[in-house]
Amino acid sequence: MSAWLDVIGIGEDGLAGLSPAARARLADARLIVGGARHLALLPKDDARPKLGWENPLTRTIETLLTHRGTPVAVLATGDPLHCGIGATLLRYLPAQEMRFLPGLSAFTLVCARLGWDREKVVTLSLHGRPFDRLNRELVPDRRLVLLSADRATPAAVAARLTEAGFGDSVMHVFAHMGGPKEQHVEGVAAHWGAAPGADLNTIAVDCRASPAAQPLSLVPGLPDSAFVHDGQLTKAEIRAVTLAALAPLPGQLLWDVGAGSGAIAIEWLRAVPDTRAIAIEQAQSRLRFIERNAAVLGAPELEIVAGAAPEALRGLAPPDAIFIGGGAAIPGIFDTCWQALKPGGRLVANLVTLEAEA
C-alpha cells in the first residue's frame, strides 16, 4: 500500500510556519488527527472530520487505522520522530504507508538558543516516562536537554540535581520557542526559585558536580556501596567480568535469575542503550532492594518478576542472555535456561558453593 498517512510537525508559529509540501498534504487530508492544541489551529470553517488523542493512545490509533488507505494528516509537535508520536505510529504501520514532514524539535531549538553542539548533548524525555531515568545521565560536564512532563518538572529536576551533588549545575528553561511569547529562565539548580511557567517546556542542564559529589561511571563494576542489599550481591570486580561475558548489545534482553539486589540487571541496562532486562527474585525484601536500586541508579525500566525459578520463567520473552546468580543449585535450572535462550545467546552463572558446582 502506498503512503496515505502524513505526520506533520508544527512549531510555535503554527500553520503559518509549515513548508509548502506540508501545507499541501494537510489540504489533501480527509481526516485530521491531533491534540486539542493543534486541532485548534485549524480554521473554524474547516468542516473536515477531526480526531483528538484519547488516553490511552491505542484507542485513537485503532480508530485511525479504520481509515487506512484514505488521506489522513496527523499533527504533531516539532519532529515527530524525536520523542514524538512518530515512533508510536511505526509500531502499528510500516514506514512505507507514512510520510513524515518534521518541524524543528525542541532539542534542536534549545541547542540553537544556547550555541550547544547538538552531537555532544544528551537528550531525554521526561514526558510520560519514569523521572528516575534522569539519574543515569548525571555526569560531570555533561550537557542535557530534557522534555518536561509539565510546569513542575524544572523544580523537580533542580531538586534531583542538588540531591545528587550537582547543585552547581546551570539550568535553562525554555517555553513557546519560535513564537512571540518565547520564554527563557536561567538559574542554578541549588537555588532554583523560578515560578512555574508553561506546561510545555524544555530544560537544558549544564551539569556541574560539587567537590563532594560521587558520580558513577556507566562502565560495569559499580562500587558495592552503590546498592542496597542484604549480602546477596555480586561483588564489583566479579560483576564487571560477568557483564563482559554477558556482552550486552542494543535491543537485547537479559534474564537475571535469582537477582538478589538486581545489580547485574541494572548494570546491563546502564552499560548499553536500548537494552531490556528482567530481574527474577522470590524474596520480598530483595524485591524491594531491586526496585530501589533500579530507581536510584537510573534504570527504572527494569522489569521485576516476583517468584522462584524455574516456574517464574514461564511465559517470559525469550532472552538473548541469562545470568544465574541465586538458585544455581535448583535441579534442572541450567537446562531450563539453556532451552529458553535465543540462538547465539549467552548463559553465565556465578557459583559460590560446592552444592551449586555439583
N, C-alpha and C positions, 0 to 999 in steps of 0.2 A: 504494500500500500504506500502511496506517495505521501509526502508531508501534508498534514491537514491542521496541525496544532502549532500555532505561533506563540512563543513565550517572549513577551516584550518587557524589557527593563525600563523603568521610568525613574527619573530623578526628581529632585525637589522642584525643578522648573516645569513639571507636569507634561501634558501632551505637547506643549509648545517646544519642548526640548527633544522630541522624537526625531529620528532621521526620516528622510522621505520614504525609505523602504519600510520602516516600522509603521509609519502613518498609513501606507498603502495596505499593509497586512491587517491593521486594525480596521480599516474601512471595509475590507472584504469579509470580515468575520460575521458569521450569523449568530454566534453566541459569544458573550464576553464574560470571562471569569476573573475574579479578583477579590481583594479585601474591600471593605467599605470605603476606605480612604481612596483607593484607586478608582473604584466604580463612581465615586462622587465627582471625579474629574471629567467624566463624560458629559456632553451637552445634555441639558434637561429634555430636549426634544428627541433624543436618541431612543427610538422605540424598540430596538433590538432586545431580545431576552438577555437577562443578566443572571449570573450565578455567583453568589458570595461564598467565601470559605466558611465551612462549618467545623465544629470540633466534635469528633476527630476529622482530620482532613480526608480520611479514606471515604467518608460519606460523600463529600463533594466530588472526589475523583471518580467514584463509581457512577455518579450522575454524568460527569463529564464524558466518561467512556461510552455512554449510550449515544453520544453524538459523533462517534468515531466515523471518519470519512467526510464529515461536514466541516467547513472552515470555522475554527474556534480560535479565539485570542485569549491568552492568559496574561493578565497584567501583574507585574512583579516589581519589587524594589531593586534598583541598581542592576547588578549582574546576577541573573537567576541561577547561574551555575557556581556561584561562590557563596556557600552557606545559604542558598536560597531554595525556592520551590523547584528549580530545575532538577536537582538531584533526586527529589522525591518522585517527580513525574517519570524519570528514567527507570524507576523500579517497576513501573506499570506499562510503559510503552517503549518500543525500540526507538533509537535515535533517528532512524530514517523517517519516522512519522512526525517528527517535530522540527521546527526551525527556531533557533534562539537568536534574538536580536537584543543583545545586552546593552545596558547603560553602564555608567561608571559605578563601581562598587564603593561602599563606604570605606573599605580598606584603602582603595586607590586614592580617594579624595583626601583622607586623613594624611596619607604619606605625602601627597602633593602640598597640603597646607603646611606641613612641618619640614618638608625637604628631606624626608627619610627615604633611604634606598629600599624600595619595595621588596627586593630579593633578600634583604637581610632582616626583614621584620617577620615575627611570628604572629599569625592571625588566628583568632579563636572566637567562636560564637558562644555566648552565654545565654542566648535566647532559646528557651525550651530545652536546655541541656544542663547537665549537672554542673553547678558552680564550682565544686571541688576540683574539676578538671584544670582549673587555673593553677593549682598548686604545683603541677608538674612543670610549668613554664617559668617559675620564679628562679631566674639565674642572673647573676650579676652582669650588668652591661647589656642585657638583652632588651630589645625593644618589642613591645607587644601592641597590637591593635585588636580591641575587643568589641564585639557587637553586644550591646546591653540587652538585658531582659526587659528592663523598664527604668523608670526615673530613679529608682532606689539603688540600682546597680553600681553607679560610681562610688557611693558611700560604702557599699559592701566591699568593693574592690579595695578601696583605701584602707578599710579595717583589716582585710586579709593581708595586704602588703605589710602593714605595720606589725601585725601579729607574727609574721614570718621573718621579721628582721629587715624588711625592705621599706621602712617608713620614710626614708630619704628619697624615695622614687618620685620623679616628677610626673604628674598626671595632667592630661588634656582631655576635656570632654567637649565633643562637637555635636551640634544638632542642626537640622534644616540646612545641611551643606548644599551649596549651589543655588540657594534661593535668597530672597530679600530678607528673610528672618534668620539668617545663619547666626549661630551662637558658638562661642568658644570660651571655655572657662579653663584656667590653668591653676595648679596648686601642687603642694607637696602632700603625699599620702598621709603622713603622720599628723598633719594639721588641716586635713580636708574639712572644709566647712561650707562648701558651696551649697546653696539651696537646690533642692531637686528641680530639674528642668523638664525638658520634653521626655515623654516615654520612649520615643525613638531617638536614641543617641548612640554615639560611638566613642570609646575610650582609648586613648593612647597612653602607654606607660613606658617611661624610660627607667628601667629597673636599676636601682642603686642600693646595694646592700650595706648595712651598717657594719662596723667592725665586729659586733657580737653575733652577726648572722651566721648560720651554719648551712649554706646552700648544699644541696645534694646533687651529685652527678647522675646523669642518665645511664652511665656505664654500669652494668650489673656488678653487684658486690657492695650494696649499701651497708653502712655500719649496722651492727646488730641493734644498737640503741635506737635506730630509726623505727623499729617495730615494737608494738605492744605484744607480749607473748607470755606463755607460762613455761617456757623451756623447750617447747616443740617448735624449734626454729632451725632451719638450715643456716649454718654459720657463714659469715660473709665470704671467706675465701672459697669454701665449697660451693656456695651459691653462684659465685662468678664462673667457676668451672662448669657447674651444672647448666647454666644458661648458655654457655658456649657450646655444650653438647646438644642442647635442645635446638639451637640455631634458629631463632625466630625470624620469620620473613613477613613482609606486609601481606595482610589478608588471611594469615594463618591462625588456626585455633589451637589452644593448649588446654588439656585437662590437667589440673593439679589435684591428684588423688591423695586424700589424707592431707589436706592443705595446711593444717595447723594454724599458723599465723597468716597464711596466704602469701608469704614472701616470694616464692618462686613465681606464682601467677602475676603478682604485682610488678615484679622486676621484668617479666616478659612484656607486659603492657607498656612499661616505661621505656624499654630499650628500643622498640621499633614502632613507628606509627602504624595505625590501621590494623593492628593485631587484635585478636579476641582471646579471652581466657575464661575458663570455668573452674572455680575452686569447689571441690567436693569435701565436706567435712561433717562429721556426725556430732561432735561435742558442742553443746550450746554455747559454752563460754568461749570456745575458739571461733565460733561463727561470729561472735561479737568482735573479737580481735580482728578477724579478716575484714569485716565491714569498716571498722575504724581505721585500720591501716590503709585500706584502699582509698578512703576519703582523704586522709591526711597526706598521702603520698601521690595524690593526683591521678588515681586510677579508679574513679567511681563507676566506670563502665564494666568492671569485673562482675561476672555473673556468679552468684553464690548458690550452691545446691546443698541443702541440709539432708544428710543421710549417709549410710555406710555403703562402701563398695563391697561387692560388685552390683548390688541391687540398685543403688542410686545412679549408676551409669546408664541404665536402660533408658532409651529414648533421647539421649543427648546427641547433639550433632556430631558427626564423625570428626575426630581431631587429626591435626597434622603432627602433633607432638603430645606425648604424655609424660608427666613426671609422677613417679610413685614415691611419696615421702613416707607418711604413716600408712600402715596397712600392708607393708610388703610381705608380711608373713601370712596373710589371708590365703587359704588354699584356692588355687586357680586364678588369682588376681592377675598374674602375668599373662596367662593365656587369654583371659577376657580382654585385657587391654591391647594385647598384640592383635587380636582379631578385629578390634574396633578401629585401629589405625588406618588412615588412608594409605594407598600405595606410596612408598618412599618416605613414610613417616618415621619419627624418632621416638624411641622409648628409653627413658632414663630413670634409674632408681638409685637412691642413696640408702645403703643398708648399714645399720648401726648395731645389730645384734646377731649372734650366731644363729638364732632361730630364723631370722629373715634370710641369712645367707644360705641356709639349708634349702 
